[in-house]
Amino acid sequence: MQDIIIIAVVLVIVVCAGFYVYKSKKSGKKCIGCPDGCNCNKKQCDKNK
């Protein structure tokens, strides 16, 4: 029973993270989670990684 609960919690976290990425990309954000607050261009964000 504990395994099912753990799997369900992990699955909910993964689905929520995927939905956040999908929603952010659909709204036009270039750098999801960028520390510059998406005020840089994509090339600068890629250099920081």
CHARMM-style PDB file with segment names, atoms N, HN, CA, C and O in Angstrom:
ATOM      1  N   MET     1       0.815  -1.198   0.000  1.00  0.00      PROA
ATOM      2  CA  MET     1       0.000   0.000   0.000  1.00  0.00      PROA
ATOM      3  C   MET     1       0.857   1.258   0.000  1.00  0.00      PROA
ATOM      4  O   MET     1       0.520   2.244  -0.657  1.00  0.00      PROA
ATOM      5  N   GLN     2       1.969   1.226   0.740  1.00  0.00      PROA
ATOM      6  HN  GLN     2       2.243   0.426   1.273  1.00  0.00      PROA
ATOM      7  CA  GLN     2       2.855   2.384   0.797  1.00  0.00      PROA
ATOM      8  C   GLN     2       3.482   2.666  -0.562  1.00  0.00      PROA
ATOM      9  O   GLN     2       3.683   3.824  -0.929  1.00  0.00      PROA
ATOM     10  N   ASP     3       3.791   1.607  -1.311  1.00  0.00      PROA
ATOM     11  HN  ASP     3       3.627   0.666  -1.013  1.00  0.00      PROA
ATOM     12  CA  ASP     3       4.389   1.782  -2.631  1.00  0.00      PROA
ATOM     13  C   ASP     3       3.439   2.509  -3.575  1.00  0.00      PROA
ATOM     14  O   ASP     3       3.865   3.352  -4.365  1.00  0.00      PROA
ATOM     15  N   ILE     4       2.172   2.187  -3.492  1.00  0.00      PROA
ATOM     16  HN  ILE     4       1.826   1.502  -2.850  1.00  0.00      PROA
ATOM     17  CA  ILE     4       1.182   2.832  -4.360  1.00  0.00      PROA
ATOM     18  C   ILE     4       1.074   4.320  -4.030  1.00  0.00      PROA
ATOM     19  O   ILE     4       0.954   5.148  -4.933  1.00  0.00      PROA
ATOM     20  N   ILE     5       1.114   4.661  -2.752  1.00  0.00      PROA
ATOM     21  HN  ILE     5       1.212   3.988  -2.018  1.00  0.00      PROA
ATOM     22  CA  ILE     5       1.033   6.065  -2.343  1.00  0.00      PROA
ATOM     23  C   ILE     5       2.254   6.836  -2.819  1.00  0.00      PROA
ATOM     24  O   ILE     5       2.129   7.951  -3.325  1.00  0.00      PROA
ATOM     25  N   ILE     6       3.428   6.249  -2.661  1.00  0.00      PROA
ATOM     26  HN  ILE     6       3.529   5.342  -2.250  1.00  0.00      PROA
ATOM     27  CA  ILE     6       4.665   6.900  -3.092  1.00  0.00      PROA
ATOM     28  C   ILE     6       4.660   7.099  -4.605  1.00  0.00      PROA
ATOM     29  O   ILE     6       5.027   8.172  -5.085  1.00  0.00      PROA
ATOM     30  N   ILE     7       4.254   6.095  -5.352  1.00  0.00      PROA
ATOM     31  HN  ILE     7       3.956   5.224  -4.961  1.00  0.00      PROA
ATOM     32  CA  ILE     7       4.192   6.198  -6.806  1.00  0.00      PROA
ATOM     33  C   ILE     7       3.182   7.269  -7.216  1.00  0.00      PROA
ATOM     34  O   ILE     7       3.445   8.034  -8.143  1.00  0.00      PROA
ATOM     35  N   ALA     8       2.048   7.335  -6.551  1.00  0.00      PROA
ATOM     36  HN  ALA     8       1.834   6.713  -5.798  1.00  0.00      PROA
ATOM     37  CA  ALA     8       1.026   8.333  -6.860  1.00  0.00      PROA
ATOM     38  C   ALA     8       1.545   9.749  -6.596  1.00  0.00      PROA
ATOM     39  O   ALA     8       1.303  10.650  -7.399  1.00  0.00      PROA
ATOM     40  N   VAL     9       2.245   9.956  -5.496  1.00  0.00      PROA
ATOM     41  HN  VAL     9       2.442   9.224  -4.844  1.00  0.00      PROA
ATOM     42  CA  VAL     9       2.784  11.278  -5.175  1.00  0.00      PROA
ATOM     43  C   VAL     9       3.827  11.697  -6.207  1.00  0.00      PROA
ATOM     44  O   VAL     9       3.812  12.835  -6.678  1.00  0.00      PROA
ATOM     45  N   VAL    10       4.725  10.792  -6.558  1.00  0.00      PROA
ATOM     46  HN  VAL    10       4.737   9.868  -6.175  1.00  0.00      PROA
ATOM     47  CA  VAL    10       5.743  11.098  -7.564  1.00  0.00      PROA
ATOM     48  C   VAL    10       5.085  11.388  -8.910  1.00  0.00      PROA
ATOM     49  O   VAL    10       5.500  12.311  -9.612  1.00  0.00      PROA
ATOM     50  N   LEU    11       4.091  10.631  -9.269  1.00  0.00      PROA
ATOM     51  HN  LEU    11       3.754   9.881  -8.699  1.00  0.00      PROA
ATOM     52  CA  LEU    11       3.382  10.840 -10.529  1.00  0.00      PROA
ATOM     53  C   LEU    11       2.694  12.203 -10.552  1.00  0.00      PROA
ATOM     54  O   LEU    11       2.720  12.886 -11.575  1.00  0.00      PROA
ATOM     55  N   VAL    12       2.086  12.605  -9.453  1.00  0.00      PROA
ATOM     56  HN  VAL    12       2.064  12.050  -8.621  1.00  0.00      PROA
ATOM     57  CA  VAL    12       1.431  13.916  -9.383  1.00  0.00      PROA
ATOM     58  C   VAL    12       2.469  15.026  -9.540  1.00  0.00      PROA
ATOM     59  O   VAL    12       2.215  16.008 -10.237  1.00  0.00      PROA
ATOM     60  N   ILE    13       3.622  14.887  -8.910  1.00  0.00      PROA
ATOM     61  HN  ILE    13       3.828  14.089  -8.344  1.00  0.00      PROA
ATOM     62  CA  ILE    13       4.680  15.893  -9.029  1.00  0.00      PROA
ATOM     63  C   ILE    13       5.162  16.001 -10.467  1.00  0.00      PROA
ATOM     64  O   ILE    13       5.334  17.109 -10.976  1.00  0.00      PROA
ATOM     65  N   VAL    14       5.381  14.883 -11.126  1.00  0.00      PROA
ATOM     66  HN  VAL    14       5.241  13.983 -10.713  1.00  0.00      PROA
ATOM     67  CA  VAL    14       5.855  14.884 -12.515  1.00  0.00      PROA
ATOM     68  C   VAL    14       4.805  15.490 -13.446  1.00  0.00      PROA
ATOM     69  O   VAL    14       5.150  16.263 -14.339  1.00  0.00      PROA
ATOM     70  N   VAL    15       3.550  15.156 -13.252  1.00  0.00      PROA
ATOM     71  HN  VAL    15       3.270  14.528 -12.526  1.00  0.00      PROA
ATOM     72  CA  VAL    15       2.480  15.701 -14.098  1.00  0.00      PROA
ATOM     73  C   VAL    15       2.368  17.208 -13.885  1.00  0.00      PROA
ATOM     74  O   VAL    15       2.205  17.950 -14.853  1.00  0.00      PROA
ATOM     75  N   CYS    16       2.450  17.669 -12.660  1.00  0.00      PROA
ATOM     76  HN  CYS    16       2.583  17.066 -11.873  1.00  0.00      PROA
ATOM     77  CA  CYS    16       2.376  19.108 -12.391  1.00  0.00      PROA
ATOM     78  C   CYS    16       3.553  19.860 -13.017  1.00  0.00      PROA
ATOM     79  O   CYS    16       3.374  20.946 -13.568  1.00  0.00      PROA
ATOM     80  N   ALA    17       4.743  19.290 -12.935  1.00  0.00      PROA
ATOM     81  HN  ALA    17       4.889  18.407 -12.488  1.00  0.00      PROA
ATOM     82  CA  ALA    17       5.912  19.917 -13.544  1.00  0.00      PROA
ATOM     83  C   ALA    17       5.764  19.971 -15.066  1.00  0.00      PROA
ATOM     84  O   ALA    17       6.090  20.983 -15.688  1.00  0.00      PROA
ATOM     85  N   GLY    18       5.281  18.899 -15.656  1.00  0.00      PROA
ATOM     86  HN  GLY    18       5.016  18.078 -15.151  1.00  0.00      PROA
ATOM     87  CA  GLY    18       5.056  18.877 -17.100  1.00  0.00      PROA
ATOM     88  C   GLY    18       4.017  19.889 -17.527  1.00  0.00      PROA
ATOM     89  O   GLY    18       4.178  20.543 -18.557  1.00  0.00      PROA
ATOM     90  N   PHE    19       2.956  20.028 -16.754  1.00  0.00      PROA
ATOM     91  HN  PHE    19       2.826  19.497 -15.918  1.00  0.00      PROA
ATOM     92  CA  PHE    19       1.917  21.005 -17.070  1.00  0.00      PROA
ATOM     93  C   PHE    19       2.463  22.426 -16.963  1.00  0.00      PROA
ATOM     94  O   PHE    19       2.110  23.287 -17.769  1.00  0.00      PROA
ATOM     95  N   TYR    20       3.322  22.680 -15.974  1.00  0.00      PROA
ATOM     96  HN  TYR    20       3.609  21.981 -15.319  1.00  0.00      PROA
ATOM     97  CA  TYR    20       3.932  24.001 -15.822  1.00  0.00      PROA
ATOM     98  C   TYR    20       4.799  24.338 -17.035  1.00  0.00      PROA
ATOM     99  O   TYR    20       4.737  25.456 -17.547  1.00  0.00      PROA
ATOM    100  N   VAL    21       5.596  23.395 -17.489  1.00  0.00      PROA
ATOM    101  HN  VAL    21       5.646  22.488 -17.073  1.00  0.00      PROA
ATOM    102  CA  VAL    21       6.439  23.611 -18.660  1.00  0.00      PROA
ATOM    103  C   VAL    21       5.579  23.850 -19.899  1.00  0.00      PROA
ATOM    104  O   VAL    21       5.852  24.765 -20.676  1.00  0.00      PROA
ATOM    105  N   TYR    22       4.555  23.044 -20.086  1.00  0.00      PROA
ATOM    106  HN  TYR    22       4.333  22.301 -19.455  1.00  0.00      PROA
ATOM    107  CA  TYR    22       3.659  23.192 -21.230  1.00  0.00      PROA
ATOM    108  C   TYR    22       2.985  24.561 -21.220  1.00  0.00      PROA
ATOM    109  O   TYR    22       2.927  25.235 -22.248  1.00  0.00      PROA
ATOM    110  N   LYS    23       2.476  24.973 -20.056  1.00  0.00      PROA
ATOM    111  HN  LYS    23       2.524  24.426 -19.221  1.00  0.00      PROA
ATOM    112  CA  LYS    23       1.780  26.247 -19.940  1.00  0.00      PROA
ATOM    113  C   LYS    23       2.738  27.415 -20.183  1.00  0.00      PROA
ATOM    114  O   LYS    23       2.364  28.398 -20.822  1.00  0.00      PROA
ATOM    115  N   SER    24       3.960  27.314 -19.681  1.00  0.00      PROA
ATOM    116  HN  SER    24       4.264  26.516 -19.161  1.00  0.00      PROA
ATOM    117  CA  SER    24       4.943  28.381 -19.860  1.00  0.00      PROA
ATOM    118  C   SER    24       5.362  28.505 -21.323  1.00  0.00      PROA
ATOM    119  O   SER    24       5.466  29.613 -21.849  1.00  0.00      PROA
ATOM    120  N   LYS    25       5.600  27.381 -21.974  1.00  0.00      PROA
ATOM    121  HN  LYS    25       5.515  26.481 -21.547  1.00  0.00      PROA
ATOM    122  CA  LYS    25       5.980  27.416 -23.387  1.00  0.00      PROA
ATOM    123  C   LYS    25       4.839  27.938 -24.245  1.00  0.00      PROA
ATOM    124  O   LYS    25       5.076  28.664 -25.212  1.00  0.00      PROA
ATOM    125  N   LYS    26       3.611  27.582 -23.909  1.00  0.00      PROA
ATOM    126  HN  LYS    26       3.419  26.993 -23.124  1.00  0.00      PROA
ATOM    127  CA  LYS    26       2.459  28.032 -24.678  1.00  0.00      PROA
ATOM    128  C   LYS    26       2.262  29.544 -24.534  1.00  0.00      PROA
ATOM    129  O   LYS    26       1.788  30.194 -25.466  1.00  0.00      PROA
ATOM    130  N   SER    27       2.618  30.105 -23.385  1.00  0.00      PROA
ATOM    131  HN  SER    27       3.003  29.577 -22.628  1.00  0.00      PROA
ATOM    132  CA  SER    27       2.476  31.541 -23.187  1.00  0.00      PROA
ATOM    133  C   SER    27       3.618  32.326 -23.820  1.00  0.00      PROA
ATOM    134  O   SER    27       3.578  33.556 -23.845  1.00  0.00      PROA
ATOM    135  N   GLY    28       4.642  31.631 -24.336  1.00  0.00      PROA
ATOM    136  HN  GLY    28       4.674  30.632 -24.315  1.00  0.00      PROA
ATOM    137  CA  GLY    28       5.711  32.296 -25.075  1.00  0.00      PROA
ATOM    138  C   GLY    28       6.986  32.541 -24.311  1.00  0.00      PROA
ATOM    139  O   GLY    28       7.862  33.243 -24.815  1.00  0.00      PROA
ATOM    140  N   LYS    29       7.133  32.003 -23.133  1.00  0.00      PROA
ATOM    141  HN  LYS    29       6.421  31.432 -22.723  1.00  0.00      PROA
ATOM    142  CA  LYS    29       8.371  32.188 -22.385  1.00  0.00      PROA
ATOM    143  C   LYS    29       9.489  31.418 -23.060  1.00  0.00      PROA
ATOM    144  O   LYS    29       9.311  30.268 -23.461  1.00  0.00      PROA
ATOM    145  N   LYS    30      10.658  32.067 -23.184  1.00  0.00      PROA
ATOM    146  HN  LYS    30      10.803  33.001 -22.857  1.00  0.00      PROA
ATOM    147  CA  LYS    30      11.793  31.415 -23.824  1.00  0.00      PROA
ATOM    148  C   LYS    30      12.595  30.584 -22.827  1.00  0.00      PROA
ATOM    149  O   LYS    30      12.984  29.450 -23.107  1.00  0.00      PROA
ATOM    150  N   CYS    31      12.829  31.172 -21.666  1.00  0.00      PROA
ATOM    151  HN  CYS    31      12.513  32.093 -21.439  1.00  0.00      PROA
ATOM    152  CA  CYS    31      13.659  30.513 -20.656  1.00  0.00      PROA
ATOM    153  C   CYS    31      12.803  30.223 -19.422  1.00  0.00      PROA
ATOM    154  O   CYS    31      12.552  31.122 -18.619  1.00  0.00      PROA
ATOM    155  N   ILE    32      12.369  29.015 -19.270  1.00  0.00      PROA
ATOM    156  HN  ILE    32      12.573  28.285 -19.922  1.00  0.00      PROA
ATOM    157  CA  ILE    32      11.550  28.661 -18.124  1.00  0.00      PROA
ATOM    158  C   ILE    32      12.467  28.509 -16.910  1.00  0.00      PROA
ATOM    159  O   ILE    32      13.412  27.721 -16.929  1.00  0.00      PROA
ATOM    160  N   GLY    33      12.182  29.262 -15.871  1.00  0.00      PROA
ATOM    161  HN  GLY    33      11.415  29.903 -15.856  1.00  0.00      PROA
ATOM    162  CA  GLY    33      12.981  29.201 -14.665  1.00  0.00      PROA
ATOM    163  C   GLY    33      14.294  29.938 -14.761  1.00  0.00      PROA
ATOM    164  O   GLY    33      15.201  29.689 -13.967  1.00  0.00      PROA
ATOM    165  N   CYS    34      14.415  30.844 -15.719  1.00  0.00      PROA
ATOM    166  HN  CYS    34      13.677  31.046 -16.363  1.00  0.00      PROA
ATOM    167  CA  CYS    34      15.649  31.603 -15.916  1.00  0.00      PROA
ATOM    168  C   CYS    34      15.847  32.561 -14.736  1.00  0.00      PROA
ATOM    169  O   CYS    34      14.892  33.223 -14.329  1.00  0.00      PROA
ATOM    170  N   PRO    35      17.053  32.652 -14.180  1.00  0.00      PROA
ATOM    171  CA  PRO    35      17.275  33.547 -13.054  1.00  0.00      PROA
ATOM    172  C   PRO    35      17.175  35.022 -13.428  1.00  0.00      PROA
ATOM    173  O   PRO    35      17.030  35.870 -12.548  1.00  0.00      PROA
ATOM    174  N   ASP    36      17.249  35.340 -14.713  1.00  0.00      PROA
ATOM    175  HN  ASP    36      17.366  34.651 -15.428  1.00  0.00      PROA
ATOM    176  CA  ASP    36      17.137  36.726 -15.163  1.00  0.00      PROA
ATOM    177  C   ASP    36      15.693  37.136 -15.374  1.00  0.00      PROA
ATOM    178  O   ASP    36      15.438  38.241 -15.852  1.00  0.00      PROA
ATOM    179  N   GLY    37      14.760  36.299 -15.041  1.00  0.00      PROA
ATOM    180  HN  GLY    37      14.967  35.401 -14.653  1.00  0.00      PROA
ATOM    181  CA  GLY    37      13.354  36.620 -15.181  1.00  0.00      PROA
ATOM    182  C   GLY    37      12.905  36.731 -16.620  1.00  0.00      PROA
ATOM    183  O   GLY    37      11.986  37.492 -16.923  1.00  0.00      PROA
ATOM    184  N   CYS    38      13.525  35.996 -17.500  1.00  0.00      PROA
ATOM    185  HN  CYS    38      14.271  35.377 -17.254  1.00  0.00      PROA
ATOM    186  CA  CYS    38      13.196  35.976 -18.933  1.00  0.00      PROA
ATOM    187  C   CYS    38      13.412  37.333 -19.577  1.00  0.00      PROA
ATOM    188  O   CYS    38      12.720  37.677 -20.535  1.00  0.00      PROA
ATOM    189  N   ASN    39      14.362  38.111 -19.069  1.00  0.00      PROA
ATOM    190  HN  ASN    39      14.924  37.832 -18.291  1.00  0.00      PROA
ATOM    191  CA  ASN    39      14.694  39.399 -19.670  1.00  0.00      PROA
ATOM    192  C   ASN    39      15.918  39.310 -20.561  1.00  0.00      PROA
ATOM    193  O   ASN    39      16.407  40.335 -21.037  1.00  0.00      PROA
ATOM    194  N   CYS    40      16.412  38.137 -20.791  1.00  0.00      PROA
ATOM    195  HN  CYS    40      16.016  37.304 -20.404  1.00  0.00      PROA
ATOM    196  CA  CYS    40      17.572  37.965 -21.663  1.00  0.00      PROA
ATOM    197  C   CYS    40      17.118  37.260 -22.937  1.00  0.00      PROA
ATOM    198  O   CYS    40      15.994  36.764 -23.013  1.00  0.00      PROA
ATOM    199  N   ASN    41      17.997  37.219 -23.934  1.00  0.00      PROA
ATOM    200  HN  ASN    41      18.911  37.622 -23.872  1.00  0.00      PROA
ATOM    201  CA  ASN    41      17.634  36.440 -25.119  1.00  0.00      PROA
ATOM    202  C   ASN    41      18.095  34.999 -24.929  1.00  0.00      PROA
ATOM    203  O   ASN    41      18.864  34.712 -24.012  1.00  0.00      PROA
ATOM    204  N   LYS    42      17.645  34.115 -25.763  1.00  0.00      PROA
ATOM    205  HN  LYS    42      17.021  34.348 -26.508  1.00  0.00      PROA
ATOM    206  CA  LYS    42      17.881  32.680 -25.581  1.00  0.00      PROA
ATOM    207  C   LYS    42      19.369  32.346 -25.593  1.00  0.00      PROA
ATOM    208  O   LYS    42      19.793  31.465 -24.845  1.00  0.00      PROA
ATOM    209  N   LYS    43      20.169  33.010 -26.406  1.00  0.00      PROA
ATOM    210  HN  LYS    43      19.825  33.726 -27.014  1.00  0.00      PROA
ATOM    211  CA  LYS    43      21.599  32.708 -26.477  1.00  0.00      PROA
ATOM    212  C   LYS    43      22.291  32.985 -25.150  1.00  0.00      PROA
ATOM    213  O   LYS    43      23.161  32.219 -24.736  1.00  0.00      PROA
ATOM    214  N   GLN    44      21.915  34.072 -24.477  1.00  0.00      PROA
ATOM    215  HN  GLN    44      21.208  34.694 -24.813  1.00  0.00      PROA
ATOM    216  CA  GLN    44      22.528  34.367 -23.177  1.00  0.00      PROA
ATOM    217  C   GLN    44      22.124  33.338 -22.143  1.00  0.00      PROA
ATOM    218  O   GLN    44      22.939  32.954 -21.304  1.00  0.00      PROA
ATOM    219  N   CYS    45      20.880  32.885 -22.187  1.00  0.00      PROA
ATOM    220  HN  CYS    45      20.219  33.197 -22.869  1.00  0.00      PROA
ATOM    221  CA  CYS    45      20.432  31.879 -21.234  1.00  0.00      PROA
ATOM    222  C   CYS    45      21.168  30.564 -21.443  1.00  0.00      PROA
ATOM    223  O   CYS    45      21.508  29.877 -20.480  1.00  0.00      PROA
ATOM    224  N   ASP    46      21.417  30.212 -22.715  1.00  0.00      PROA
ATOM    225  HN  ASP    46      21.141  30.770 -23.498  1.00  0.00      PROA
ATOM    226  CA  ASP    46      22.115  28.960 -22.997  1.00  0.00      PROA
ATOM    227  C   ASP    46      23.566  29.016 -22.531  1.00  0.00      PROA
ATOM    228  O   ASP    46      24.111  27.995 -22.110  1.00  0.00      PROA
ATOM    229  N   LYS    47      24.203  30.182 -22.596  1.00  0.00      PROA
ATOM    230  HN  LYS    47      23.761  31.011 -22.937  1.00  0.00      PROA
ATOM    231  CA  LYS    47      25.589  30.321 -22.157  1.00  0.00      PROA
ATOM    232  C   LYS    47      25.706  30.159 -20.640  1.00  0.00      PROA
ATOM    233  O   LYS    47      26.722  29.671 -20.145  1.00  0.00      PROA
ATOM    234  N   ASN    48      24.674  30.563 -19.908  1.00  0.00      PROA
ATOM    235  HN  ASN    48      23.849  30.959 -20.311  1.00  0.00      PROA
ATOM    236  CA  ASN    48      24.709  30.487 -18.442  1.00  0.00      PROA
ATOM    237  C   ASN    48      24.562  29.085 -17.915  1.00  0.00      PROA
ATOM    238  O   ASN    48      24.869  28.833 -16.750  1.00  0.00      PROA
ATOM    239  N   LYS    49      24.101  28.163 -18.737  1.00  0.00      PROA
ATOM    240  HN  LYS    49      23.851  28.368 -19.683  1.00  0.00      PROA
ATOM    241  CA  LYS    49      23.851  26.800 -18.256  1.00  0.00      PROA
ATOM    242  C   LYS    49      25.098  25.982 -18.240  1.00  0.00      PROA
ATOM    243  OT1 LYS    49      25.064  24.811 -17.863  1.00  0.00      PROA
TER     244      LYS     49
END
